[in-house]
Amino acid sequence: MAVRVAFRRSVGLIQGVSPHSLEVTRPCYPAGVAKILLAGVDPPFVRKLSELLAGHQLTSTESIEAPDLVVADVTRIEPGEISDAYPETPILGYASHADPSSLRAAREAGFDLVVDRSVLIENAADLVSELILG
C-alpha cells in the first residue's frame, strides 16, 4: 500500500509536465513501526541496530519526514546540536561506559535517555518502545 503525497518542488526542471500531475509515493508503515534517525552511528553498529530493530524503519540521513526517534552515538556527534535540531523528538543517546563525559554531555543536552552501548544492545527493542510510546 502506498500513500500519495503531492510534490511540487523542482517542477520547473521537468518540461511538459503539469505540476499537478507529479506525485511521490512512499511506503505506508503499519502502526508500531517507528522512523528512527541514526545520528553519528558507525556502519558496523548500524548493521547491529538493523538486526535488533528489524521491525522499524532506520535511516542515517534526514528524510522529508520527522523521525519518531533519534538514536545518537554521543562520542561521534555534538549532543547539543542533536537536541536543538530535534526538540520535539525523543532522543536516545549511547556511548561506552568508559566515556562518562560523553554520557554526561548527552544528559546535560536534554536527551530523553542515555545508556551504555551494551545496555542498548541488550535492550534495544524495549528502549525504543519505551521512548516512542511514552
VOGU-3710 file (C-alpha; in Angstrom, 3 decimals, decimal comma):
1> mavrvafrrs> 0,000/0,000/0,000  1,325/3,481/-0,783  0,333/6,932/0,323  0,423/9,625/-2,328  1,991/12,934/-1,368  1,835/15,992/-3,595  5,300/17,093/-4,689  5,805/20,471/-6,284  9,460/21,356/-5,647  11,705/21,483/-8,744
11> vgliqgvsph> 8,739/21,204/-11,121  10,243/23,831/-13,388  13,014/21,390/-14,262  10,658/18,941/-15,960  9,411/20,200/-19,299  5,916/19,350/-20,449  4,761/18,011/-17,077  1,954/19,638/-15,185  2,831/20,460/-11,562  -0,462/18,879/-10,554
21> slevtrpcyp> 0,452/15,509/-12,034  3,650/14,936/-10,067  3,310/12,686/-7,073  5,773/10,889/-4,861  4,801/7,639/-3,239  6,227/6,366/-0,021  5,509/3,186/1,887  2,760/3,324/4,445  4,191/1,684/7,534  1,877/-0,113/9,923
31> agvakillag> 1,267/1,151/13,429  4,149/0,348/15,722  6,802/0,864/13,050  8,949/3,806/14,068  11,036/6,022/11,803  14,380/6,095/13,599  17,150/8,516/12,651  20,634/7,211/13,440  22,977/10,112/14,183  26,714/9,510/14,249
41> vdppfvrkls> 26,279/5,744/14,359  29,214/3,908/12,765  28,405/1,453/9,918  29,121/-1,779/11,820  26,789/-0,671/14,610  24,149/0,405/12,055  24,084/-3,231/10,905  23,741/-4,419/14,506  20,884/-1,990/15,220  19,198/-3,037/11,968
51> ellaghqlts> 19,142/-6,597/13,281  17,986/-5,595/16,762  15,290/-3,211/15,483  14,213/-5,138/12,392  10,593/-4,080/12,812  11,398/-0,387/12,411  12,492/1,921/9,602  16,093/3,057/10,246  17,776/5,866/8,351  21,117/7,575/8,736
61> tesieapdlv> 20,150/10,656/6,757  17,462/13,214/7,327  14,356/12,464/5,327  11,402/14,607/4,380  9,522/13,297/7,423  10,415/13,991/11,023  11,683/10,884/12,793  9,769/9,271/15,636  13,053/8,755/17,497  16,714/9,745/17,193
71> vadvtriepg> 19,421/7,298/18,268  22,800/9,020/18,623  26,344/7,910/19,357  27,291/10,741/21,673  31,007/10,152/21,138  30,669/10,955/17,424  28,206/13,879/17,452  27,646/17,044/19,456  24,720/16,284/21,817  23,575/19,915/21,926
81> eisdaypetp> 23,255/20,059/18,139  21,059/16,967/18,094  18,779/18,174/20,891  18,497/21,596/19,207  17,677/20,005/15,834  15,002/17,670/17,249  13,389/19,458/20,204  10,073/17,589/19,911  11,530/14,151/19,149  12,638/11,635/21,781
91> ilgyashadp> 16,416/11,142/21,706  18,282/8,049/22,853  21,999/8,597/23,319  24,616/5,949/23,898  28,362/5,656/24,477  30,802/3,315/26,088  30,805/3,187/29,885  34,483/4,136/29,553  33,438/7,580/28,280  31,439/9,119/31,147
101> sslraareag> 31,990/12,689/29,916  30,104/11,953/26,672  27,273/10,305/28,591  27,105/13,307/30,915  27,108/15,760/27,968  24,114/13,973/26,447  22,194/14,127/29,725  23,002/17,829/30,064  21,840/18,421/26,482  18,430/17,054/27,437
111> fdlvvdrsvl> 18,451/13,632/25,802  15,446/11,610/26,910  17,529/8,544/27,681  21,289/7,986/27,837  22,650/4,458/28,175  25,812/2,443/27,897  26,271/0,863/24,467  25,997/-2,640/25,954  22,645/-1,745/27,547  21,402/-0,574/24,144
121> ienaadlvse> 22,466/-3,874/22,567  20,770/-5,931/25,282  17,532/-3,903/25,406  17,210/-2,054/22,073  13,613/-3,035/21,293  12,366/-2,296/24,819  14,160/1,071/24,996  12,775/2,147/21,632  9,241/1,100/22,594  9,511/2,943/25,905
131> lilg> 10,589/6,178/24,228  8,122/6,039/21,361  5,088/5,004/23,363  5,968/7,256/26,278
//
